[in-house]
Amino acid sequence: MAGGHANRRRGEVEAVIDGDRRILCLTLGALAELETAFSVSDLNGLADRFSSGRLKAADMIRLIGAGLRGGGNLLSDDEVAAMSIEGGILGYARIVGDLLAATFGAPGKEAAANP
């Protein structure tokens, strides 16, 4: 599914991948897929894993792939691995960071909004 506009309130992010603007979203199904892929028992386990800031390239492929599938893009992780993103590894990292922030929220953001 190319095109459309991301709705941050639904946890969506927008990224240009292989020259097409795409919507990514870590839906419950996508999160369940990631729990299995990363062998964690719950969402806290996922959050802990991602908060370390140390992700392998394979982790980024899984995250972007799950986000793309959650956004309605029917792509396998192998297809995602072959796609190009402007900015190279920094572009991939930006998408992953945006996706995780949209899903799990930025640390301290709620506390700052509700003193």
OpenMM code with the backbone's topology and positions (N, CA, C; nanometers):
from openmm import Vec3, app, unit

residues = "MET ALA GLY GLY HIS ALA ASN ARG ARG ARG GLY GLU VAL GLU ALA VAL ILE ASP GLY ASP ARG ARG ILE LEU CYS LEU THR LEU GLY ALA LEU ALA GLU LEU GLU THR ALA PHE SER VAL SER ASP LEU ASN GLY LEU ALA ASP ARG PHE SER SER GLY ARG LEU LYS ALA ALA ASP MET ILE ARG LEU ILE GLY ALA GLY LEU ARG GLY GLY GLY ASN LEU LEU SER ASP ASP GLU VAL ALA ALA MET SER ILE GLU GLY GLY ILE LEU GLY TYR ALA ARG ILE VAL GLY ASP LEU LEU ALA ALA THR PHE GLY ALA PRO GLY LYS GLU ALA ALA ALA ASN PRO".split()
positions = [
    Vec3(0.0848, -0.1165, 0.0000),
    Vec3(0.0000, 0.0000, 0.0000),
    Vec3(0.0893, 0.1227, 0.0000),
    Vec3(0.1066, 0.1848, -0.1136),
    Vec3(0.1822, 0.3087, -0.1214),
    Vec3(0.0845, 0.4243, -0.1064),
    Vec3(0.1376, 0.5381, -0.0623),
    Vec3(0.0545, 0.6574, -0.0508),
    Vec3(-0.0142, 0.6670, 0.0832),
    Vec3(-0.1117, 0.7592, 0.0914),
    Vec3(-0.1825, 0.7804, 0.2167),
    Vec3(-0.1032, 0.8718, 0.3081),
    Vec3(-0.1621, 0.9031, 0.4210),
    Vec3(-0.0942, 0.9864, 0.5204),
    Vec3(-0.0967, 0.9152, 0.6539),
    Vec3(0.0147, 0.9229, 0.7255),
    Vec3(0.0262, 0.8573, 0.8552),
    Vec3(-0.0570, 0.9311, 0.9590),
    Vec3(-0.1215, 0.8559, 1.0469),
    Vec3(-0.1974, 0.9106, 1.1591),
    Vec3(-0.1215, 0.8720, 1.2854),
    Vec3(-0.0477, 0.9657, 1.3437),
    Vec3(0.0349, 0.9390, 1.4610),
    Vec3(-0.0491, 0.8900, 1.5787),
    Vec3(-0.1740, 0.9345, 1.5875),
    Vec3(-0.2602, 0.8903, 1.6977),
    Vec3(-0.2885, 0.7414, 1.6915),
    Vec3(-0.2782, 0.6847, 1.5730),
    Vec3(-0.2962, 0.5394, 1.5580),
    Vec3(-0.1626, 0.4666, 1.5597),
    Vec3(-0.0542, 0.5402, 1.5848),
    Vec3(0.0783, 0.4790, 1.5895),
    Vec3(0.1415, 0.4606, 1.4533),
    Vec3(0.0915, 0.5305, 1.3544),
    Vec3(0.1444, 0.5175, 1.2186),
    Vec3(0.2590, 0.6149, 1.1949),
    Vec3(0.3530, 0.5735, 1.1125),
    Vec3(0.4587, 0.6607, 1.0632),
    Vec3(0.4642, 0.6465, 0.9120),
    Vec3(0.5203, 0.7472, 0.8498),
    Vec3(0.5317, 0.7501, 0.7044),
    Vec3(0.6792, 0.7481, 0.6687),
    Vec3(0.7143, 0.6707, 0.5670),
    Vec3(0.8533, 0.6633, 0.5230),
    Vec3(0.8574, 0.6395, 0.3723),
    Vec3(0.9612, 0.6908, 0.3098),
    Vec3(0.9845, 0.6642, 0.1682),
    Vec3(1.0801, 0.5456, 0.1610),
    Vec3(1.0291, 0.4369, 0.1061),
    Vec3(1.1058, 0.3129, 0.0945),
    Vec3(1.0981, 0.2678, -0.0499),
    Vec3(1.2144, 0.2447, -0.1098),
    Vec3(1.2228, 0.2088, -0.2523),
    Vec3(1.1510, 0.3117, -0.3397),
    Vec3(1.1570, 0.4370, -0.3000),
    Vec3(1.0988, 0.5447, -0.3783),
    Vec3(0.9490, 0.5639, -0.3604),
    Vec3(0.8842, 0.4793, -0.2799),
    Vec3(0.7395, 0.4907, -0.2566),
    Vec3(0.7145, 0.5327, -0.1123),
    Vec3(0.6203, 0.6255, -0.0958),
    Vec3(0.5805, 0.6643, 0.0394),
    Vec3(0.4902, 0.5544, 0.0942),
    Vec3(0.5259, 0.5052, 0.2125),
    Vec3(0.4521, 0.3942, 0.2724),
    Vec3(0.4179, 0.4267, 0.4175),
    Vec3(0.3099, 0.3637, 0.4632),
    Vec3(0.2669, 0.3761, 0.6018),
    Vec3(0.3133, 0.2519, 0.6773),
    Vec3(0.3697, 0.2726, 0.7957),
    Vec3(0.4124, 0.1635, 0.8832),
    Vec3(0.3391, 0.1783, 1.0152),
    Vec3(0.3002, 0.0651, 1.0744),
    Vec3(0.2311, 0.0675, 1.2030),
    Vec3(0.2539, -0.0659, 1.2745),
    Vec3(0.2931, -0.0569, 1.3999),
    Vec3(0.3079, -0.1796, 1.4795),
    Vec3(0.1741, -0.2090, 1.5465),
    Vec3(0.0870, -0.2757, 1.4710),
    Vec3(-0.0431, -0.3177, 1.5218),
    Vec3(-0.0225, -0.4282, 1.6256),
    Vec3(-0.1303, -0.4693, 1.6921),
    Vec3(-0.1179, -0.5805, 1.7870),
    Vec3(-0.0652, -0.7058, 1.7179),
    Vec3(-0.1112, -0.7298, 1.5958),
    Vec3(-0.0621, -0.8449, 1.5211),
    Vec3(0.0865, -0.8338, 1.4917),
    Vec3(0.1305, -0.7136, 1.4544),
    Vec3(0.2722, -0.6911, 1.4277),
    Vec3(0.3547, -0.7070, 1.5554),
    Vec3(0.3022, -0.6573, 1.6671),
    Vec3(0.3727, -0.6722, 1.7947),
    Vec3(0.3809, -0.8187, 1.8364),
    Vec3(0.2744, -0.8947, 1.8149),
    Vec3(0.2764, -1.0385, 1.8449),
    Vec3(0.3802, -1.1088, 1.7590),
    Vec3(0.3887, -1.0693, 1.6326),
    Vec3(0.4900, -1.1247, 1.5422),
    Vec3(0.6303, -1.0972, 1.5969),
    Vec3(0.6526, -0.9742, 1.6459),
    Vec3(0.7837, -0.9376, 1.6994),
    Vec3(0.8144, -1.0094, 1.8306),
    Vec3(0.7131, -1.0300, 1.9158),
    Vec3(0.7343, -1.1066, 2.0393),
    Vec3(0.7879, -1.2449, 2.0064),
    Vec3(0.7295, -1.3079, 1.9059),
    Vec3(0.7747, -1.4412, 1.8640),
    Vec3(0.9142, -1.4341, 1.8035),
    Vec3(0.9362, -1.3384, 1.7139),
    Vec3(1.0657, -1.3275, 1.6456),
    Vec3(1.1802, -1.3015, 1.7428),
    Vec3(1.1541, -1.2224, 1.8472),
    Vec3(1.2584, -1.1873, 1.9430),
    Vec3(1.2559, -1.2729, 2.0692),
    Vec3(1.1690, -1.3733, 2.0718),
    Vec3(1.1603, -1.4678, 2.1845),
    Vec3(1.1424, -1.3980, 2.3191),
    Vec3(1.0473, -1.3048, 2.3234),
    Vec3(1.0131, -1.2388, 2.4504),
    Vec3(0.8702, -1.2764, 2.4853),
    Vec3(0.8378, -1.2695, 2.6149),
    Vec3(0.7076, -1.3182, 2.6589),
    Vec3(0.5971, -1.2136, 2.6573),
    Vec3(0.6340, -1.0845, 2.6470),
    Vec3(0.5303, -0.9816, 2.6519),
    Vec3(0.5810, -0.8498, 2.5939),
    Vec3(0.4934, -0.7488, 2.5945),
    Vec3(0.5290, -0.6180, 2.5391),
    Vec3(0.6413, -0.5516, 2.6178),
    Vec3(0.6457, -0.5736, 2.7496),
    Vec3(0.7547, -0.5178, 2.8292),
    Vec3(0.8891, -0.5748, 2.7835),
    Vec3(0.8890, -0.7020, 2.7481),
    Vec3(1.0108, -0.7638, 2.6969),
    Vec3(1.0563, -0.6995, 2.5669),
    Vec3(0.9589, -0.6675, 2.4797),
    Vec3(0.9932, -0.5975, 2.3559),
    Vec3(1.0494, -0.4592, 2.3865),
    Vec3(0.9797, -0.3846, 2.4713),
    Vec3(1.0231, -0.2496, 2.5057),
    Vec3(1.1636, -0.2520, 2.5657),
    Vec3(1.1904, -0.3489, 2.6541),
    Vec3(1.3235, -0.3607, 2.7146),
    Vec3(1.4291, -0.3870, 2.6080),
    Vec3(1.3968, -0.4761, 2.5166),
    Vec3(1.4932, -0.5096, 2.4112),
    Vec3(1.5241, -0.3888, 2.3249),
    Vec3(1.4212, -0.3146, 2.2884),
    Vec3(1.4418, -0.2010, 2.1989),
    Vec3(1.5035, -0.0813, 2.2697),
    Vec3(1.4804, -0.0677, 2.3984),
    Vec3(1.5324, 0.0486, 2.4707),
    Vec3(1.6831, 0.0427, 2.4906),
    Vec3(1.7425, -0.0730, 2.4664),
    Vec3(1.8880, -0.0850, 2.4808),
    Vec3(1.9612, -0.0019, 2.3763),
    Vec3(1.8928, 0.0273, 2.2650),
    Vec3(1.9558, 0.1045, 2.1584),
    Vec3(2.0519, 0.0241, 2.0733),
    Vec3(2.0630, -0.1051, 2.1009),
    Vec3(2.1549, -0.1908, 2.0256),
    Vec3(2.0745, -0.2882, 1.9418),
    Vec3(2.0595, -0.2552, 1.8145),
    Vec3(1.9847, -0.3414, 1.7239),
    Vec3(2.0758, -0.3891, 1.6121),
    Vec3(2.0596, -0.5147, 1.5750),
    Vec3(2.1297, -0.5710, 1.4601),
    Vec3(2.0550, -0.5303, 1.3337),
    Vec3(2.1200, -0.5413, 1.2199),
    Vec3(2.0543, -0.5134, 1.0923),
    Vec3(1.9318, -0.6040, 1.0756),
    Vec3(1.9434, -0.7293, 1.1169),
    Vec3(1.8303, -0.8226, 1.1062),
    Vec3(1.7126, -0.7768, 1.1926),
    Vec3(1.7427, -0.7159, 1.3093),
    Vec3(1.6366, -0.6631, 1.3954),
    Vec3(1.5632, -0.5496, 1.3248),
    Vec3(1.6398, -0.4630, 1.2585),
    Vec3(1.5796, -0.3495, 1.1883),
    Vec3(1.4914, -0.3982, 1.0732),
    Vec3(1.5362, -0.5010, 1.0029),
    Vec3(1.4553, -0.5587, 0.8946),
    Vec3(1.3246, -0.6119, 0.9510),
    Vec3(1.3320, -0.6849, 1.0628),
    Vec3(1.2097, -0.7393, 1.1248),
    Vec3(1.1145, -0.6292, 1.1682),
    Vec3(1.1691, -0.5258, 1.2328),
    Vec3(1.0856, -0.4147, 1.2789),
    Vec3(1.0195, -0.3412, 1.1631),
    Vec3(1.0981, -0.3082, 1.0618),
    Vec3(1.0420, -0.2372, 0.9465),
    Vec3(0.9439, -0.3268, 0.8737),
    Vec3(0.9763, -0.4550, 0.8580),
    Vec3(0.8846, -0.5487, 0.7922),
    Vec3(0.7530, -0.5614, 0.8662),
    Vec3(0.7593, -0.5776, 0.9989),
    Vec3(0.6361, -0.5871, 1.0785),
    Vec3(0.5567, -0.4585, 1.0693),
    Vec3(0.6255, -0.3439, 1.0722),
    Vec3(0.5577, -0.2154, 1.0589),
    Vec3(0.4918, -0.1978, 0.9240),
    Vec3(0.5602, -0.2408, 0.8191),
    Vec3(0.5014, -0.2331, 0.6847),
    Vec3(0.3781, -0.3218, 0.6747),
    Vec3(0.3891, -0.4450, 0.7245),
    Vec3(0.2739, -0.5352, 0.7193),
    Vec3(0.1587, -0.4804, 0.8033),
    Vec3(0.1892, -0.4229, 0.9208),
    Vec3(0.0865, -0.3612, 1.0039),
    Vec3(0.0206, -0.2423, 0.9356),
    Vec3(0.0937, -0.1781, 0.8454),
    Vec3(0.0406, -0.0654, 0.7688),
    Vec3(-0.0280, -0.1069, 0.6398),
    Vec3(-0.0411, -0.2385, 0.6175),
    Vec3(-0.1135, -0.2878, 0.5008),
    Vec3(-0.0279, -0.3191, 0.3796),
    Vec3(0.1037, -0.3194, 0.3966),
    Vec3(0.1956, -0.3516, 0.2865),
    Vec3(0.2330, -0.4991, 0.2967),
    Vec3(0.1934, -0.5778, 0.2014),
    Vec3(0.2164, -0.7223, 0.2077),
    Vec3(0.3544, -0.7565, 0.1531),
    Vec3(0.4549, -0.7442, 0.2396),
    Vec3(0.5933, -0.7681, 0.2025),
    Vec3(0.6573, -0.8637, 0.3024),
    Vec3(0.7394, -0.9534, 0.2526),
    Vec3(0.8137, -1.0437, 0.3404),
    Vec3(0.9382, -0.9719, 0.3934),
    Vec3(0.9982, -1.0265, 0.4977),
    Vec3(1.1225, -0.9700, 0.5482),
    Vec3(1.2323, -0.9764, 0.4429),
    Vec3(1.2343, -1.0805, 0.3596),
    Vec3(1.3333, -1.0896, 0.2521),
    Vec3(1.3152, -0.9750, 0.1522),
    Vec3(1.1900, -0.9415, 0.1209),
    Vec3(1.1643, -0.8289, 0.0310),
    Vec3(1.2068, -0.6966, 0.0955),
    Vec3(1.1799, -0.6825, 0.2245),
    Vec3(1.2191, -0.5613, 0.2967),
    Vec3(1.3720, -0.5475, 0.2957),
    Vec3(1.4430, -0.6583, 0.3158),
    Vec3(1.5894, -0.6563, 0.3188),
    Vec3(1.6485, -0.6080, 0.1870),
    Vec3(1.5783, -0.6305, 0.0768),
    Vec3(1.6275, -0.5907, -0.0548),
    Vec3(1.5902, -0.4472, -0.0920),
    Vec3(1.5073, -0.3819, -0.0118),
    Vec3(1.4618, -0.2467, -0.0424),
    Vec3(1.5666, -0.1439, -0.0015),
    Vec3(1.5609, -0.0279, -0.0662),
    Vec3(1.6549, 0.0784, -0.0314),
    Vec3(1.5818, 0.1948, 0.0340),
    Vec3(1.6532, 0.2577, 0.1253),
    Vec3(1.6006, 0.3723, 0.1971),
    Vec3(1.7040, 0.4831, 0.1863),
    Vec3(1.6586, 0.6020, 0.1510),
    Vec3(1.7499, 0.7155, 0.1402),
    Vec3(1.8184, 0.7391, 0.2748),
    Vec3(1.9469, 0.7626, 0.2693),
    Vec3(2.0233, 0.7853, 0.3912),
    Vec3(2.0904, 0.6598, 0.4431),
    Vec3(2.0729, 0.5471, 0.3743),
    Vec3(2.1393, 0.4239, 0.4152),
    Vec3(2.1018, 0.3808, 0.5559),
    Vec3(2.1997, 0.3365, 0.6325),
    Vec3(2.1739, 0.2826, 0.7655),
    Vec3(2.1110, 0.3877, 0.8566),
    Vec3(2.1478, 0.5146, 0.8413),
    Vec3(2.0860, 0.6190, 0.9231),
    Vec3(1.9389, 0.6365, 0.8881),
    Vec3(1.9049, 0.6183, 0.7610),
    Vec3(1.7640, 0.6239, 0.7198),
    Vec3(1.6835, 0.5096, 0.7803),
    Vec3(1.7413, 0.3899, 0.7809),
    Vec3(1.6753, 0.2754, 0.8433),
    Vec3(1.6562, 0.3008, 0.9926),
    Vec3(1.7614, 0.3515, 1.0580),
    Vec3(1.7552, 0.3776, 1.2019),
    Vec3(1.6491, 0.4834, 1.2342),
    Vec3(1.6370, 0.5859, 1.1501),
    Vec3(1.5367, 0.6896, 1.1727),
    Vec3(1.3968, 0.6309, 1.1664),
    Vec3(1.3713, 0.5451, 1.0670),
    Vec3(1.2399, 0.4823, 1.0536),
    Vec3(1.2104, 0.3958, 1.1758),
    Vec3(1.3068, 0.3153, 1.2172),
    Vec3(1.2881, 0.2296, 1.3352),
    Vec3(1.2606, 0.3148, 1.4586),
    Vec3(1.3391, 0.4212, 1.4779),
    Vec3(1.3185, 0.5093, 1.5926),
    Vec3(1.1814, 0.5741, 1.5917),
    Vec3(1.1389, 0.6236, 1.4745),
    Vec3(1.0056, 0.6846, 1.4626),
    Vec3(0.8960, 0.5833, 1.4932),
    Vec3(0.9124, 0.4622, 1.4410),
    Vec3(0.8120, 0.3578, 1.4606),
    Vec3(0.8008, 0.3183, 1.6077),
    Vec3(0.9143, 0.3027, 1.6740),
    Vec3(0.9123, 0.2669, 1.8163),
    Vec3(0.8558, 0.3802, 1.9017),
    Vec3(0.8898, 0.5043, 1.8678),
    Vec3(0.8363, 0.6192, 1.9426),
    Vec3(0.6853, 0.6300, 1.9236),
    Vec3(0.6368, 0.6054, 1.8028),
    Vec3(0.4926, 0.6121, 1.7774),
    Vec3(0.4183, 0.5004, 1.8498),
    Vec3(0.4830, 0.3863, 1.8660),
    Vec3(0.4193, 0.2708, 1.9296),
    Vec3(0.4277, 0.2756, 2.0814),
    Vec3(0.5470, 0.2981, 2.1329),
    Vec3(0.5693, 0.2919, 2.2767),
    Vec3(0.5719, 0.4286, 2.3435),
    Vec3(0.5721, 0.5344, 2.2639),
    Vec3(0.5759, 0.6700, 2.3183),
    Vec3(0.7162, 0.7116, 2.3551),
    Vec3(0.7384, 0.8415, 2.3486),
    Vec3(0.8695, 0.8956, 2.3850),
    Vec3(0.8796, 0.9021, 2.5365),
    Vec3(0.9924, 0.8625, 2.5942),
    Vec3(1.0076, 0.8659, 2.7394),
    Vec3(0.9873, 1.0072, 2.7934),
    Vec3(0.9061, 1.0165, 2.8985),
    Vec3(0.8853, 1.1442, 2.9641),
    Vec3(0.7871, 1.2362, 2.8960),
    Vec3(0.7376, 1.2017, 2.7788),
    Vec3(0.6495, 1.2895, 2.7046),
    Vec3(0.5189, 1.3148, 2.7791),
    Vec3(0.4580, 1.2070, 2.8347),
    Vec3(0.3326, 1.2242, 2.9093),
    Vec3(0.3537, 1.3028, 3.0368),
    Vec3(0.4643, 1.2777, 3.1044),
    Vec3(0.4922, 1.3487, 3.2291),
    Vec3(0.5062, 1.4987, 3.2033),
    Vec3(0.5695, 1.5348, 3.0917),
    Vec3(0.5861, 1.6759, 3.0578),
    Vec3(0.4529, 1.7394, 3.0198),
    Vec3(0.3650, 1.6623, 2.9589),
    Vec3(0.2360, 1.7156, 2.9156),
    Vec3(0.1382, 1.7269, 3.0321),
    Vec3(0.1557, 1.6454, 3.1366),
    Vec3(0.0639, 1.6436, 3.2510),
    Vec3(0.1411, 1.6636, 3.3815),
    Vec3(0.1878, 1.7876, 3.4093),
    Vec3(0.2678, 1.8083, 3.5302),
    Vec3(0.1868, 1.7891, 3.6572),
] * unit.nanometer
topology = app.Topology()
chain = topology.addChain("A")
for resn in residues:
    res = topology.addResidue(resn, chain)
    for name in ("N", "CA", "C"):
        topology.addAtom(name, app.Element.getBySymbol(name[0]), res)
